[in-house]
Every structure is written in C-alpha cells, then in structure tokens.
Amino acid sequence: MDIIQSYGLILIILAAVFGFLMAYGVGANDVANAMGTSVGSKALTIKQAIFIAAIFEFAGAYLAGGSVTSTIRGGITDAAFFVDTPELMVYGMIAALLAAATWLIVASYYGWPVSTTHSIVGSIIGFAAVGVGVDAVHWDKVGGIVGSWVVTPVIAGIMAYLFFMSAQKLIFDTDNPIVNAKKYVPFYMAFAAFIMSLVTVQKGLKHIGLDLSTLHGYYLALSLGAIIGLIGKLVISRIKIDPAADKKMQFNNVERIFSVLMITTACCMAFAHGSNDVANAIGPLAAVVSVVSSGGVITNNASLAWWILPLGGIGIVIGLATLGARVIKTVGTAITHLTPSRGFAAELSAASTVVIASGAGLPISTTQTLVGAVLGVGLARGIAALNLGVVRNIFISWVITLPVGAGLAIIFFYILRFLFSL
C-alpha cells in the first residue's frame, strides 16, 4: 500500500506511456484486418486505406470503446491473488503493456500480422504465473486461445473458399457476367450488411448505451441487410451494359462493383476493430489507474478516466499511419494475389467468423481470422497461388506470440519490482 501511495503518480504516468505504445502497436499491426484486402486488390491505395482506417478506427475506439472495462484482461488471472499485494497487480499490468507493445512494434516492423489480443494475454500470463504464482492464471482460458490458432483460421478459410467459389460459379464462369452480377450481387450486399451490422452491434454499440438483446440485434441486422440489398439492386440495375463489350470488360465492371462492396465492409470492420481491440491497450491501463486511485483496492471493473479512451484512439491512429503499411502489404499482396471479388470474399468470411465465434464464446483473433480467409481464397486457385514462405513466417509468428509476450513481461515485471523497492 505504501508503494502505491508514494509512487502513485509515477506509476500512472508509466502505465499511460506504455498504454499509448500498446495502442500504437495495435494500430500498426491490426489495421491490416480491415484494410489489407482493399489495398491488395487495388480498390484503395495505401494512403487512402490509412486515411479511411484512421477515421473509423478512432471512431470505434472513442465512441464505442467502452465506459467500463475489465481490470483483468479476458479473465486470464484471478484478482483474489492480488488483494493483499495490489502493487504486484500494478507492476504486472505496466510490464504487460510494455511487453506486448514491444512485440507488436517489432512484428509490425517486419510485416508479421500477429494477434494483439494474444500479445497482451501472453504478457499477463507471464507476470501472473512467474511473478505471483501459477495458480493465479486461469489455464483453461489459455487452452482456448491455443485452440483458436487452428479453429478460427480454418473456419474463415472454409467460408472464404465457399464465398469465392459461389461468385465464380454464379457470375464469373457464366456467359453474361454483368447480367448475373445484377442478379446475384444484391444478395451478397444484403448478407454483407447483415453480417457487418451484427459485428458492429456485438462488438461496438453495447458500450454506448445501445446494449441490444441478441434477438433485437438480429432483427436490426436483418432489417439493414434487406434495405441495403434492395438499394443495391436498384443501383446495380441502372448500370448500362455495352452489348459489344467483351468478357474481359464485363469482368472489369463486375470487379468494380465488388470493390465498392469491399471498401464498405472494410469501414465496418475498422469501426468494430477499434471498438473492440482498443481494450487491449486501455484495459491494463484502466486497471492501474483504478488500483492507484483507490489506494490499492482491487475491483472487478474499472471505470475509465476521461483521458484513457482518447489516448487509446490517438495511439491506434498514429500507429497505423506510421507503421501500418508494412502489415497491410503482407496481408494484401504477399500471401496471394487478390482481386476485389476475392478480397470481398475474404473480408466477408472474416466478419462472419467473428460473429460465429463471438456467439459461441470462442476466444478469437481478428488477425488470424482474416489471414485464414485470405489463405482460403488463395487455395481456391490452388496451392501454387500461395506464397508458402510468407505463410510459414506468419504461422511461426503466431506460435511465438504468447511465449515472447510472457517472457518479456516477466523481465519487465522484475525490473519494475526491483526499481520501486529501492
């Protein structure tokens, strides 16, 4: 207790700085979840993608980032172990922020798309297990995270394959691609609007007082899907067809339609991501502020100080603006060649997987989900369509994320403990 009272302001400043660095890492690495396919398919340039993502990521983080956040990220640790030594909680959360931020910035520099959620969870596991005790970790949650390395990319990959093949059969492999695009694209638009509405409702709007029930969320999403589908049918029906246009020209026009769809889904994914993953940075920061402000009392939930959400939102935007291009290029161009229709299939399947996993209570990484979806689209064209060297590096980076985060957090935890005990 004496340490918290004596060094409270210093501890909060450290947590704020490292929380900002963590948000920076989230923006640098995870912006590819929303914009990688748009850039890879050339629907957007890198600069356009970063500009659009900055707006929607910040809006999601600031408007729907949460008025209350859990002090123990994802329930990974047991708060009861810190009641008598709250300073260990503070050291640990600060160490976890610095560890996760360090790994994310390194991974982003090399263009590796890793999970920001798994980075912070691995860091918290590290300090809790070694610095406090193995029993302080809920190991069943850890098993779920490891399982998600396989489950979510596979689900997303299968769905992306099916979406892509359906577009091929219904539109591209027909005698009149434009005519069939007019017939079937409105259904893709309706389904995309339905899925994106569910993602936004489930992962964003509940934090700003719009905590809709599951049934009402589905009603709203279905209604929006139907409306968007009808609007899409009206707009697409007005496209003029040149009877003399060859098939290549028709393909180009169809791809143009899909590029508009993909940009729309990317904006929704950016908003949902900002609202959800900003918690990876502000959750531990809020825990530190709560413990210090209360004089060492640990509560299950930490009310956010007014400055925490803007700090997280600004950090995300600066991260994606300065370092985000590297991971965007990996996801968008290095794994496989993407066109707007392929990118749309990947984006839609990733969003669908997020909805399925959230509904089932599965731990999920949006990064791994989208990469799995891009792999599924690539496999639809054969294994030769994939850059297997890039895929190998991505999988290795996924596997080492938890242990690297844990190892760094242990080192930083003991450094902090030593410094503040002098």
Long-range contacts (C-beta under 8 A, 24 or more apart in sequence): 1-86, 1-87, 1-295, 1-296, 3-87, 3-420, 3-421, 4-86, 4-87, 4-90, 4-291, 4-292, 4-295, 4-296, 5-295, 5-296, 7-420, 8-292, 8-293, 11-90, 11-94, 11-288, 11-292, 11-420, 12-288, 12-289, 12-292, 14-94, 15-90, 15-93, 15-94, 15-97, 15-284, 15-285, 15-288, 15-289, 16-285, 16-311, 18-94, 18-97, 18-98, 18-101, 18-285, 19-97, 19-281, 19-282, 19-284, 19-285, 19-308, 19-311, 19-312, 19-315, 20-281, 20-311, 20-312, 20-314, 20-315, 21-97, 21-98, 21-101, 21-105, 21-315, 22-97, 22-100, 22-101, 22-104, 22-120, 22-280, 22-281, 22-284, 22-285, 22-315, 23-278, 23-281, 23-282, 23-311, 23-312, 23-313, 23-314, 23-315, 23-316, 23-319, 24-101, 24-105, 24-315, 24-316, 24-318, 24-319, 24-323, 25-100, 25-101, 25-103, 25-104, 25-105, 25-108, 25-116, 25-119, 25-319, 26-104, 26-116, 26-277, 26-278, 26-280, 26-281, 26-315, 26-316, 26-319, 27-57, 27-315, 27-316, 27-317, 27-318, 27-319, 27-320, 27-321, 27-323, 27-324, 28-104, 28-105, 28-108, 28-319, 28-320, 28-322, 28-323, 28-324, 28-326, 28-327, 29-104, 29-107, 29-108, 29-113, 29-114, 29-116, 29-319, 29-324, 29-327, 29-367, 30-116, 30-273, 30-277, 30-327, 30-366, 30-367, 31-57, 31-270, 31-273, 31-316, 31-319, 31-320, 31-324, 31-327, 31-328, 32-113, 32-324, 32-327, 32-328, 32-330, 32-331, 32-332, 32-367, 32-370, 33-113, 33-269, 33-273, 33-331, 33-350, 33-366, 33-367, 33-369, 33-370, 34-266, 34-267, 34-269, 34-270, 34-273, 35-266, 35-270, 35-324, 35-328, 35-332, 36-113, 36-327, 36-328, 36-330, 36-331, 36-332, 36-370, 36-374, 37-262, 37-266, 37-331, 37-332, 37-338, 37-342, 37-343, 37-344, 37-346, 37-347, 37-370, 37-374, 38-259, 38-262, 38-263, 38-266, 38-332, 38-343, 38-347, 39-328, 39-329, 39-332, 39-333, 40-331, 40-332, 40-333, 40-337, 40-338, 40-343, 41-259, 41-262, 41-332, 41-338, 41-339, 41-340, 41-342, 41-343, 42-340, 43-259, 43-262, 43-263, 43-340, 43-343, 44-263, 44-266, 46-325, 46-328, 46-329, 49-266, 49-328, 50-320, 50-321, 50-324, 50-325, 52-263, 52-266, 52-267, 52-270, 53-266, 53-270, 53-320, 53-324, 54-317, 54-320, 54-321, 56-267, 56-268, 56-270, 56-271, 56-274, 57-270, 57-271, 57-273, 57-274, 57-313, 57-316, 57-317, 57-320, 58-274, 58-313, 58-314, 58-316, 58-317, 59-271, 59-274, 60-204, 60-270, 60-271, 60-272, 60-273, 60-274, 60-275, 60-276, 60-278, 61-274, 61-275, 61-278, 61-309, 61-312, 61-313, 61-316, 62-274, 62-309, 62-310, 62-313, 63-208, 63-275, 64-204, 64-205, 64-206, 64-207, 64-208, 64-271, 64-274, 64-275, 65-207, 65-274, 65-275, 65-278, 65-279, 65-282, 65-309, 65-312, 65-313, 66-207, 66-275, 66-278, 66-279, 66-282, 66-304, 66-309, 67-207, 67-208, 67-303, 67-304, 68-301, 68-302, 68-303, 68-304, 69-279, 69-282, 69-283, 69-286, 69-301, 69-302, 69-304, 70-279, 70-283, 70-300, 70-301, 70-302, 71-283, 71-286, 71-287, 71-290, 71-291, 71-298, 71-299, 71-300, 71-301, 71-302, 72-124, 72-287, 73-120, 73-121, 73-124, 73-279, 73-280, 73-283, 73-284, 74-117, 74-121, 74-141, 74-363, 75-138, 75-141, 76-121, 76-124, 76-125, 76-128, 76-137, 76-138, 76-141, 76-142, 77-124, 77-125, 77-128, 77-132, 77-136, 77-137, 77-138, 78-135, 78-136, 78-137, 78-138, 79-298, 79-300, 81-128, 81-132, 81-133, 81-135, 81-136, 82-132, 82-136, 82-298, 83-298, 86-291, 86-296, 86-297, 86-298, 87-296, 87-420, 88-131, 88-132, 88-417, 89-287, 89-291, 89-298, 90-287, 90-288, 90-291, 90-292, 91-127, 91-131, 91-413, 91-416, 91-417, 91-420, 92-124, 92-127, 92-128, 92-131, 92-132, 92-409, 92-413, 93-124, 93-284, 93-285, 93-287, 93-288, 94-284, 94-288, 94-412, 94-416, 95-123, 95-127, 95-409, 95-410, 95-411, 95-412, 95-413, 95-415, 95-416, 96-120, 96-123, 96-124, 96-126, 96-127, 96-284, 96-405, 96-409, 97-123, 97-281, 97-284, 97-285, 98-408, 98-409, 98-412, 99-123, 99-126, 99-405, 99-406, 99-407, 99-408, 99-409, 99-411, 99-412, 100-280, 100-405, 100-409, 102-408, 103-401, 103-404, 103-405, 103-408, 105-323, 107-327, 107-397, 107-401, 108-319, 108-323, 108-324, 108-326, 108-327, 109-323, 109-326, 110-326, 111-326, 111-327, 111-329, 111-330, 111-334, 112-327, 112-330, 112-393, 112-394, 112-397, 113-327, 113-330, 113-331, 113-367, 113-370, 113-371, 113-394, 113-397, 114-367, 114-397, 114-398, 114-401, 115-365, 115-366, 115-367, 115-368, 115-398, 115-401, 116-277, 116-280, 116-367, 117-277, 117-280, 117-363, 117-364, 117-365, 118-145, 118-365, 118-398, 118-401, 118-402, 118-405, 119-280, 119-401, 119-405, 120-280, 120-281, 120-283, 120-284, 120-405, 121-145, 121-402, 121-405, 122-401, 122-402, 122-403, 122-404, 122-405, 122-406, 122-409, 123-405, 123-406, 123-408, 123-409, 124-284, 124-409, 125-402, 125-405, 125-406, 125-409, 126-405, 126-406, 126-407, 126-408, 126-409, 126-410, 126-413, 127-409, 127-410, 127-412, 127-413, 129-406, 130-410, 130-413, 131-410, 131-413, 131-414, 131-417, 141-363, 142-402, 144-362, 144-363, 145-363, 145-402, 146-402, 148-357, 148-362, 148-363, 148-364, 148-365, 148-368, 149-368, 149-398, 149-399, 151-362, 152-353, 152-357, 152-362, 152-364, 152-365, 152-368, 152-369, 152-372, 153-368, 153-369, 153-371, 153-372, 153-375, 154-372, 155-353, 155-356, 155-357, 155-369, 155-372, 156-349, 156-350, 156-352, 156-353, 156-369, 156-370, 156-372, 156-373, 156-376, 157-349, 157-372, 157-373, 157-375, 157-376, 157-379, 158-376, 159-348, 159-349, 159-352, 159-353, 159-373, 159-376, 160-345, 160-346, 160-348, 160-349, 160-350, 160-372, 160-373, 160-374, 160-375, 160-376, 160-377, 160-380, 161-376, 161-377, 161-379, 161-380, 162-349, 163-344, 163-345, 163-348, 163-349, 164-341, 164-342, 164-345, 164-376, 164-377, 164-380, 165-380, 167-258, 167-341, 167-345, 168-380, 171-254, 171-341, 172-251, 172-254, 172-341, 176-250, 177-247, 177-250, 177-251, 177-253, 177-254, 178-239, 178-241, 178-245, 178-250, 178-253, 178-254, 179-241, 181-236, 181-253, 181-254, 181-257, 182-233, 182-236, 182-237, 182-239, 185-232, 185-236, 185-254, 185-257, 185-258, 185-261, 186-229, 186-230, 186-232, 186-233, 186-236, 187-229, 188-261, 188-344, 188-348, 189-228, 189-229, 189-231, 189-232, 189-261, 190-225, 190-226, 190-228, 190-229, 190-232, 191-225, 191-348, 192-225, 192-228, 192-261, 192-264, 192-265, 192-344, 192-348, 192-351, 193-221, 193-224, 193-225, 193-227, 193-228, 193-229, 194-221, 194-222, 194-224, 194-225, 195-221, 195-348, 195-351, 195-352, 195-355, 196-264, 196-265, 196-268, 196-269, 196-272, 196-351, 197-221, 197-224, 197-225, 198-355, 199-268, 199-269, 199-272, 199-351, 199-354, 199-355, 200-268, 200-271, 200-272, 200-275, 202-355, 202-358, 202-359, 203-272, 203-275, 203-276, 203-354, 203-358, 204-271, 204-272, 204-275, 204-276, 207-275, 214-359, 254-341, 255-339, 255-340, 255-341, 256-340, 258-339, 258-340, 258-341, 258-343, 258-344, 259-340, 261-340, 261-344, 262-340, 262-343, 262-344, 262-347, 265-344, 265-347, 265-348, 265-351, 266-347, 268-351, 269-347, 269-350, 269-351, 269-366, 272-354, 273-366, 274-313, 274-316, 276-366, 277-366, 278-309, 278-312, 278-313, 278-316, 281-312, 281-315, 281-316, 282-308, 282-309, 282-311, 282-312, 285-311, 285-312, 330-390, 330-394, 331-370, 331-371, 331-374, 334-387, 334-390, 335-371, 335-374, 335-375, 335-378, 335-386, 335-387, 335-390, 335-391, 335-394, 336-374, 336-375, 336-377, 336-378, 336-381, 336-385, 336-386, 336-387, 337-378, 337-385, 338-374, 338-377, 342-377, 343-377, 345-373, 345-377, 346-370, 346-373, 346-374, 346-376, 346-377, 347-373, 349-373, 349-376, 368-398
